Amino acid sequence: MIKQNFTLRDIEQITGIQSATLRMWKKRYGILQPRKVQAKKLYYDVDDLKYLLNIKILTDHGYRISQVLEMDIDEVHDKIHSLTLQRSNAYDGQLSNELLTAIIDLNESNLEHAYFRSIEIFGFKNAMKKILLPLLVHLGDLWMTDAIHVLQEHFYSHFLRQKLMMATDILPPVSGESSVLMFLPELELHDISLLFLNYLFRDAGTKTLYLGQSVPYSDLRMILANQGIDAAVFNIIYTGNLDLHQGMMPKIISAFPDVRFIMTASGATRGSFSKLAQKKKLNNLELYDNMDEIENKVLPELSKSHSNTLT
């Protein structure tokens, strides 16, 4: 079942409103009254959560809490809508809250509406970087603390995946003999950031071969041997399969010394691969912390290299 009851800690984590502030509002204004008491814990419902997200949007933009509480719900929605139409970076958090409200409610229509307003205000690439992808990370954090249900995270992931595929599909085709391979190693499934990288490469005029999730190592070796690959971009997120990747990836990388292997990973995963690269002398393995580093450092080099091969 989708989570319908939230503790004060859940509310704090999702809205970003400090618990001390919430308690003060409850005492002074009488809002956020618990709907359920269980095992001496107070619980609040989805309507409370959505209302507080709306309050957060307006108070972040200069409205006093007392002013907001004088508005009816339609007036609150009208104020939020008018704020969204203004083109300013100050509305990142507001749009994120609107998206988050739609995700919590599993409301695809409202999610579409907030998505297209994000695109209208910031453009596709900037909306992805500033709002849509960071929100996915935030949802992951909320899921790990049990503040939301995993179905809500899946709902948004599937939505983003569709939008990235559609945006990539309408880009003009890129020709050329060589290409950049985009893949996730065997058993890796989190491909949203890789889909966005694929879009960025294609938008920059670099030919890519996108294989997506969980590419078997035997197939990966065959593709690298036969498809004229200049570089291979991949990431590893799930640490539960780290032993498999540490055993197989060095063999693949050393077998194709002319291919640039470009990997993103964070924390312990990146550190362990860095040690492995030194130990096994994997000079063609490049390690990066995040997608931005690849976009800023690697993409210009590969795009220039690709344009040179075409001329």
C-alpha positions, 0 to 999 in steps of 0.5 A: 500500500502507498504510504498514507500516514506520516510522522513529524520526522517524515514531514520534516524530511519531505518538506524541509521545514524544521520540526521546531518550526512545525511545532511552533506553527501547530501551537500558535496557529493550530495547524498540523493536528495529528490524524492518528495516534499509534504506539504513542506516535502522532501521524499526519495524512497526505493532505497535511503533507501537501498543504505544508508543501504549499505553505513552504512554497509561499513562505519561501517567496516572502509570504508570512505564515499568517498570510497563507493561513488566511487564504483558502486552498484555491487562492493558495494554488493560484498564488503558486501558479503565478509564482511558477510562471515567473522566470527566475532561479529562485523558483527551483525549490517551488517547482521541486515541491510541486513535482514532489506533491504530484509524486506523493499523490501519484498524480501523473497529470499534475506531474506532467504539468509541473514538468512542462513548466520546468522545461518552459522556465529553464529549458530541457537541459537546465531543468534536468540538472537543476530540478528533475534529476536532483529530485530523483536523488532526494526521493531515494533519500526519502525512500531509504528513511521510509518517508515515501513508498518505493512505488512513488520512486518507481513512478517518478523514475519511469516518468523521467525515463520516458521523457529522456527517451523522447527528448533523445529520439527527436534529436537529429541523427548522428553519423560516423564510423566510431561511437561512444558506448553507453551501458550499465554493467551486468546487474546494474539497473539505475540508468537515468543519469546514463540516459541523460548523458546519452542525450548530452552526447547526442545533442553535442553531435557525438554518435553513441551506441546506447545499450542501457541496463545490465549488459552481460559481460560476454556481450560487452566484450563482443560489442567492443570487439566489433563495433568501432568503439572509441570510448565506453561510458558506464556507472556503478551504483549498487555496491552489492555486486561490487565483487562481480564488477571488480572481477570482470571489468579489469579483464574487459578494460585490459583486453581493449587498451585503445578504448577509453573506459569512463566510469562514474562512481562515488565513495567506496566504489570509486576508491576501490576501483582507483586502487584496482586500476593502479594495481592492474595498470589499467591506464585506459580507465578514467574515474569520475565522481559524477555526471557533471564532470563527464559533461564538462571534461570528457564530452568536449574532448570526445565531441572534438575527436568525433568532429575531426573523424568526420572531416 
